């Protein structure tokens, strides 16, 4: 099994750590990883969310994007022959602003090796709202707008399906990021309908196969007290694997100490062992 961390962040992340990339890579090497993808949040449209303080934390600015790719290239050179470093981004699906993302990505099409496409935003009270900011913000911005948690869940998966259709045209290896991020605050919100979630996930699997997309098997939910589980269920990993859909481990590291988190769970899951 290729030991690959396919979803990680860098000092360019506004809500992460300023730590040097070497600390992340050395942690990966110590754990035996042989491939490591840098997948930072790229720029968003101006005032994508109305809260200015939150907006400042979400993504790098447009003028930082060239510096980010220079940074990635420098890390690749430093670790050449030691560990494979791949250039990536965690690109948000921006409903109604797909052209913004396409124009932003176009100059880097020849550089990008990996793209993780994620849904972090839904329309809600006062405009676009983050689904993963705080339980209070979720309640105020989304529950209040949709009327029930299951209505929010349904709209989230509607956006995921649109994201798959859009992402199938992107360059490089493309995979769907933390598909069950909607469950991040599950224990702090009204109970979500697990049958609804499973039905929507089951419907998404053939879409992924048709689009030629992989799945980010994201373990970060295990670090979140209000979630307590990975963002991809084991049954989905088994079904995706059976259909030839790539399932790539992602620590979603925002700090060096996150590197490799949950790898043992992933290893058991992809080998078919019940954990």
N, C-alpha and C positions, 0 to 999 in steps of 0.2 A: 504494500500500500504506500503510495506517495504521501509523505508527511508534508502537507501543504496548509499553511494558514492563508486563506483566500480573502479575508476581510479584516483589514487593520487600518489604524489611523496614525497621524504624524503630528509634529509640532504646528502644522498648518490648521489643525482642528481648533476652532475657537472654544469648544466646550470640552477639550481634552487636556493633555499634559504638554508642557513645553520641553519635555525630556528629549535629549539627543536621540536620533534614530539608532545609533549604535547600541543603546541600551535595549531597545526592542530586538534588534537582530541578534545580539549576543544571547539574549534570553531564548530566542528561537533556536539558535545553534546548540545551546546547552541541553535543549530538549530533543534534539535530533531532527529538527525540521530541515527539509532540503529545498523547499520553495516557499517564498514569502511575498505576498502581494500588498503593495501600498495602495490603499483605496480611499483617498481623502474626499471630503465633501466639496464639490465644485461650487462656483458662484450661483446665486439665486437672483431672480429679477428684483429690482429695487422695490422695497416695501412689500415683499411677498407676504409677510405677516405684518400686521399693523403695530404690534408692540416693538418699539425701536430697540429696547434693551435685549429682547429675545432675538430679534433679527440680527443683531451684532454677534450673537453667539452661534449662529447656525452654520455658516459656511465662509470660506475664504472669499475675498473680493476678486473682481475680474483682473485687476492688475497684479494679483499674487499668483495667478495660474501659471504664467511662464516660469516664475521662480520655483513653484512646486515641481514642475517637470524637470527643471534643472537639478533640484534637490534629489528627485528620484534617480536621475541619471548618475549623480555623484555617488549615491548609495550603491547602485548597480556596479559601478566601476570599482568601488572599494572592496566589495565582496565577491567580485568575479572569481569563479573557480572554487569558491567556498560555499556559497548558497545562492540559489537562483532567486533574484529579486525581479518582480514583474511590476510594470507601471500600470496603475489602475485608478479608477475613480468610483466613488459611490454616488451615482447619479440619481437624483430624485425624479420620480414621475410627477410632472407639474401639469395638472389638468388645465387646459386652456392656454398653456404657455409652452407647449411642446417645441414650437419653433425657436424659442429662446435657447433651450437646451441643445437643439440640433445645431444652431449657429455657434454656440459656445464650444461644442465638441469637434466641429468640423476641422479646425486647424490642427487638431491633435490625433486625427484618425490614424496616421501612420505610426504614432508613438504608443497609443493605448493597446495594452495587451489584455486587460481584464476590466470589465465594467460590472459593477453590482448595481442593479436597478431597484430602488426602494420606494415604498410609499410611506411618507412621514406626515403628509398634509391632507386634510379634508376641508371642504368649505363648511363653515359653521358661523357662529355668532360673530358678526363684525368682520367677516372675511375668512381667509385661510387660517386654519388652526392646526397646531402640532398635535398629533395623536399621542406623543410620547414625552411631553414636557412635564406635567405634574398631574396627579389625580384631580386636583381642584380645577385646573385649567381644562381638563377633559370634561369635567362636569359642567363647567360654566360655558365652554365654547362649543361642545359637541352634544352632550346629553340634552342640554337645554334647547338646542336647535333641532334635534332629530326626534326627541320625545321618549326614546327608549334606547337602552344599550344595544339591543339586537338590531335596531334600525341603523345605529352607527356601524356595527359590525358588518351589516349587509352592504352599506355604502363603501366601507373600506375595501371589501372584496370586489365590489364593482370597479373601484379604482385599480386594484391589483390586476384585474383582467384587462383593463385598458392599458396598463403599464406593460403587460406582456405583448400585446398587439403592437404597441409603439416600439418597444425595445428590440423586437425581432429584426429591426433595420440597422441596429447599431454595430460598430466595428468591434473586433476582438472577441474574446470569450465573454459571453454575457450570461449572467445568472440573476435570479430574483432574490433580493435581499430580505432577510428575516421576515418570512412570509406571515408569521403570526405575531408581528409586533403589536397588533391591536390588543393582545393579551397582556401587555406590559403591566398594567395596573389592575389586573383582573380581580385581585382580592380586595381592592379598595373601591370597587365599583359594584353596581348591581350585577348579579350573577349572569354570565354570558351563556347562551344556549350552545352547549358543546355539540349537539347534533347539527345545528346550523353551521357551525364552524367546519365540522367534518364534511358535510355535504358540499360546502363551497370549495374546500380544499380538493375534494375528489373531482369536482368539475374543472378545477384548474390544471390538474395533472395532464390531461390530453392537450390542453392549450400549450403547456410548456414543451411537450414533445413535438407538437406541430411547429412551434417557433424555434426549435433547436436551442432552447435555453436550459441552463443549469439551475441548481438550487443552492443558495447559501445556507448551509446547515449551521445556523448561528446559535452559539451556546450562551450568549450574553444574558438571556433571560434567567439563567441559573444564578446570576449575580444580583438580580433585582429582587428585593424582599417581597414586593407585591406581585411577582410573577412566579418565580420558583421552578421554572421549567424552560427547556430550550424552545426556540421559536419555530422549530420544525418537529412535529411528532414522529415517533419511530415508525408508525404504520405508513406514513407518507414517504419516508426514506426508502422503505422496502418496496413500495409500489413504484416510486420513481426509478429506483435501481433496476427493477424488473423491466421497465420500459426503456432503459438505456439513457435516462436523463441524468446528467452528471450531478452528483451531490458532493459539494466542496465544503469542507470544514471552514468555519469562520469564527475566530475569537472575538471579533469586533473590538479589538484592543484599543483603548483610549489612554492606557498607561502601560509602561513596560511590564508591570506585574500581571497584566491581563493576558499576556502572550501564552498560548497553550492551554488556557482555561477551558475545561470541559473536553479536552481531547480524548480522554479515556471513555467518556460517554459516547462520543462520536464513533470511536473505534469499535465499541461494542455494537452500536446501532447499525453501522454499515456492514458488519460481519454477520448480522442476523441474530446476535445474542440478545435476549431480553434483559434489560438493565433496570 
